[in-house]
């Protein structure tokens, strides 16, 4: 998932790859995809199909949204935090632009 190759991810998962395998930081593939959402939102001003397709694939193979990385963060908590920060940032920018 780190290299954004959905086709390869499908092949690996279809052949029994562990969807909840962790790297040295304790991140699963779902952690990595969720961590990229903020970056894509900032640069493209929308959630790209990339994130949705990858998240859907991982969830289809029973990715655990509550599995913790080494810092104790779960993909679910990271997603919610990213969503809230993005929402707040957008409103602050709009407010500044309007009242600036």
Backbone as CSV, one residue per row, in Angstrom:
resi,resn,N_x,N_y,N_z,CA_x,CA_y,CA_z,C_x,C_y,C_z
1,UNK,0.829,-1.189,0.000,0.000,0.000,0.000,0.868,1.245,0.000
2,UNK,2.076,1.101,0.473,2.979,2.242,0.530,3.234,2.807,-0.859
3,UNK,3.249,1.938,-1.848,3.574,2.374,-3.198,2.344,2.565,-4.069
4,UNK,1.179,2.525,-3.466,-0.079,2.884,-4.119,-0.447,1.975,-5.287
5,UNK,-0.075,0.703,-5.249,-0.359,-0.194,-6.348,-1.502,-1.131,-5.973
6,UNK,-2.696,-0.734,-6.360,-3.899,-1.480,-6.007,-3.885,-2.877,-6.619
7,UNK,-3.416,-2.985,-7.853,-3.385,-4.278,-8.538,-2.514,-5.283,-7.779
8,UNK,-1.343,-4.858,-7.368,-0.444,-5.738,-6.614,-1.065,-6.105,-5.264
9,UNK,-1.692,-5.135,-4.617,-2.344,-5.406,-3.330,-3.425,-6.473,-3.488
10,UNK,-4.208,-6.386,-4.561,-5.250,-7.389,-4.809,-4.647,-8.776,-4.982
11,UNK,-3.570,-8.853,-5.752,-2.914,-10.147,-5.976,-2.416,-10.723,-4.651
12,UNK,-1.750,-9.896,-3.863,-1.218,-10.366,-2.583,-2.332,-10.839,-1.653
13,UNK,-3.389,-10.049,-1.551,-4.491,-10.408,-0.655,-5.228,-11.653,-1.147
14,UNK,-5.398,-11.760,-2.459,-6.045,-12.952,-3.021,-5.234,-14.218,-2.771
15,UNK,-3.945,-14.054,-2.569,-3.069,-15.204,-2.346,-2.693,-15.377,-0.877
16,UNK,-3.478,-14.781,0.004,-3.338,-15.056,1.423,-2.456,-14.124,2.233
17,UNK,-2.062,-12.982,1.669,-1.262,-12.030,2.449,-2.055,-11.580,3.674
18,UNK,-1.367,-11.347,4.761,-1.999,-10.909,6.008,-2.333,-9.421,5.914
19,UNK,-3.607,-9.102,5.834,-4.054,-7.717,5.689,-3.690,-6.869,6.906
20,UNK,-3.453,-7.519,8.036,-3.122,-6.794,9.264,-1.644,-6.883,9.640
21,UNK,-0.805,-7.282,8.691,0.638,-7.338,8.952,1.144,-5.934,9.255
22,UNK,2.121,-5.846,10.163,2.656,-4.546,10.585,4.096,-4.365,10.118
23,UNK,4.473,-3.101,9.875,5.873,-2.790,9.608,6.573,-2.508,10.941
24,UNK,7.809,-2.046,10.890,8.579,-1.812,12.122,7.967,-0.749,13.030
25,UNK,7.162,0.151,12.462,6.500,1.189,13.254,5.134,0.737,13.769
26,UNK,4.771,-0.488,13.446,3.479,-1.000,13.874,2.341,-0.604,12.957
27,UNK,2.663,-0.008,11.814,1.627,0.400,10.871,1.185,-0.774,10.004
28,UNK,-0.119,-0.879,9.832,-0.676,-1.823,8.872,-0.886,-1.071,7.564
29,UNK,-1.294,-1.792,6.527,-1.584,-1.140,5.251,-2.674,-0.087,5.426
30,UNK,-3.657,-0.373,6.262,-4.740,0.585,6.490,-4.227,1.853,7.166
31,UNK,-3.298,1.728,8.103,-2.672,2.918,8.703,-2.036,3.779,7.606
32,UNK,-1.299,3.142,6.703,-0.569,3.878,5.669,-1.508,4.613,4.721
33,UNK,-2.606,3.964,4.344,-3.570,4.618,3.453,-4.231,5.797,4.158
34,UNK,-4.672,5.597,5.380,-5.335,6.666,6.134,-4.388,7.845,6.348
35,UNK,-3.119,7.569,6.602,-2.144,8.647,6.796,-1.954,9.491,5.543
36,UNK,-2.244,8.933,4.386,-2.066,9.661,3.131,-3.260,10.560,2.790
37,UNK,-4.388,10.340,3.431,-5.589,11.108,3.100,-5.354,12.600,3.278
38,UNK,-4.741,13.020,4.371,-4.492,14.440,4.627,-3.626,15.042,3.536
39,UNK,-2.594,14.331,3.130,-1.695,14.832,2.089,-2.457,15.027,0.790
40,UNK,-3.245,14.040,0.394,-3.997,14.155,-0.846,-5.034,15.266,-0.764
41,UNK,-5.655,15.431,0.379,-6.652,16.492,0.521,-6.000,17.858,0.367
42,UNK,-4.857,18.054,0.987,-4.182,19.347,0.928,-3.762,19.707,-0.488
43,UNK,-3.301,18.728,-1.252,-2.799,19.023,-2.588,-3.879,19.000,-3.659
44,UNK,-4.882,18.172,-3.499,-5.887,18.032,-4.543,-7.262,18.548,-4.142
45,UNK,-7.407,18.972,-2.896,-8.638,19.540,-2.355,-9.834,18.599,-2.443
46,UNK,-9.568,17.331,-2.480,-10.635,16.333,-2.428,-10.007,14.996,-2.074
47,UNK,-10.836,14.106,-1.571,-10.341,12.758,-1.302,-10.319,12.011,-2.621
48,UNK,-9.174,11.567,-3.043,-9.086,10.907,-4.345,-9.649,9.497,-4.306
49,UNK,-9.947,9.009,-5.485,-10.410,7.633,-5.619,-9.389,6.681,-5.033
50,UNK,-8.110,7.051,-5.121,-7.037,6.200,-4.589,-7.342,5.752,-3.165
51,UNK,-7.644,6.679,-2.307,-7.872,6.343,-0.897,-9.102,5.467,-0.735
52,UNK,-10.176,5.830,-1.399,-11.411,5.069,-1.267,-11.248,3.639,-1.753
53,UNK,-10.601,3.469,-2.910,-10.411,2.130,-3.469,-9.545,1.262,-2.563
54,UNK,-8.482,1.836,-2.042,-7.586,1.078,-1.181,-8.246,0.732,0.153
55,UNK,-8.945,1.682,0.728,-9.638,1.417,1.992,-10.691,0.329,1.798
56,UNK,-11.461,0.427,0.717,-12.494,-0.577,0.443,-11.886,-1.966,0.277
57,UNK,-10.773,-2.049,-0.441,-10.116,-3.342,-0.632,-9.656,-3.926,0.700
58,UNK,-9.014,-3.118,1.504,-8.505,-3.604,2.787,-9.640,-4.035,3.715
59,UNK,-10.718,-3.272,3.729,-11.862,-3.638,4.572,-12.534,-4.914,4.070
60,UNK,-12.558,-5.090,2.750,-13.113,-6.319,2.170,-12.369,-7.549,2.691
61,UNK,-11.077,-7.393,2.913,-10.260,-8.498,3.420,-10.114,-8.444,4.944
62,UNK,-11.044,-7.758,5.583,-11.143,-7.717,7.053,-9.984,-7.021,7.752
63,UNK,-9.536,-5.915,7.182,-8.527,-5.106,7.872,-9.121,-4.627,9.194
64,UNK,-8.324,-4.675,10.229,-8.763,-4.286,11.570,-8.609,-2.774,11.739
65,UNK,-9.722,-2.067,11.878,-9.682,-0.605,12.021,-9.257,-0.180,13.418
66,UNK,-9.205,-1.133,14.345,-8.857,-0.819,15.735,-7.481,-1.327,16.158
67,UNK,-6.688,-1.799,15.217,-5.351,-2.300,15.546,-4.426,-1.109,15.798
68,UNK,-3.660,-1.163,16.869,-2.805,-0.032,17.249,-1.407,-0.152,16.657
69,UNK,-0.850,1.006,16.263,0.556,1.046,15.864,1.403,1.253,17.119
70,UNK,2.702,1.451,16.949,3.597,1.589,18.106,3.293,2.822,18.961
71,UNK,2.610,3.815,18.391,2.245,5.011,19.150,0.850,4.900,19.766
72,UNK,0.188,3.778,19.556,-1.142,3.574,20.115,-2.265,4.122,19.261
73,UNK,-1.965,4.538,18.039,-2.990,5.068,17.142,-3.591,3.951,16.296
74,UNK,-4.888,4.036,16.085,-5.568,3.076,15.220,-5.879,3.749,13.888
75,UNK,-6.112,2.976,12.817,-6.520,3.592,11.555,-7.810,4.400,11.717
76,UNK,-8.735,3.889,12.518,-10.003,4.588,12.719,-9.796,5.931,13.411
77,UNK,-9.017,5.944,14.486,-8.796,7.211,15.202,-8.024,8.200,14.333
78,UNK,-7.082,7.705,13.553,-6.321,8.584,12.658,-7.221,9.175,11.582
79,UNK,-8.140,8.362,11.061,-9.068,8.829,10.034,-9.965,9.933,10.588
80,UNK,-10.517,9.713,11.763,-11.391,10.716,12.385,-10.619,12.002,12.655
81,UNK,-9.427,11.899,13.202,-8.609,13.076,13.486,-8.280,13.830,12.203
82,UNK,-7.891,13.110,11.162,-7.578,13.740,9.878,-8.799,14.453,9.323
83,UNK,-9.953,13.804,9.401,-11.190,14.407,8.908,-11.501,15.700,9.660
84,UNK,-11.410,15.659,10.970,-11.726,16.846,11.774,-10.728,17.974,11.530
85,UNK,-9.447,17.645,11.457,-8.431,18.672,11.194,-8.613,19.290,9.817
86,UNK,-8.923,18.469,8.841,-9.142,18.965,7.484,-10.368,19.862,7.441
87,UNK,-11.423,19.451,8.091,-12.647,20.243,8.140,-12.389,21.589,8.808
88,UNK,-11.698,21.583,9.933,-11.385,22.826,10.644,-10.476,23.721,9.811
89,UNK,-9.470,23.143,9.187,-8.543,23.927,8.363,-9.274,24.592,7.213
90,UNK,-10.167,23.853,6.584,-10.930,24.392,5.464,-11.786,25.562,5.914
91,UNK,-12.449,25.423,7.041,-13.300,26.504,7.544,-12.480,27.724,7.961
92,UNK,-11.331,27.509,8.543,-10.468,28.631,8.930,-10.004,29.390,7.695
93,UNK,-9.608,28.667,6.663,-9.163,29.311,5.421,-10.311,30.080,4.790
94,UNK,-11.497,29.487,4.735,-12.658,30.174,4.170,-13.011,31.412,4.992
95,UNK,-12.965,31.291,6.304,-13.257,32.412,7.185,-12.254,33.538,6.949
96,UNK,-10.985,33.193,6.871,-9.929,34.191,6.650,-10.107,34.854,5.289
97,UNK,-10.434,34.068,4.285,-10.630,34.616,2.942,-11.823,35.580,2.913
98,UNK,-12.893,35.213,3.602,-14.100,36.031,3.602,-13.928,37.307,4.421
99,UNK,-13.338,37.173,5.610,-13.221,38.308,6.519,-11.845,38.951,6.508
100,UNK,-10.884,38.259,5.881,-9.497,38.570,5.863,-9.040,39.929,5.870
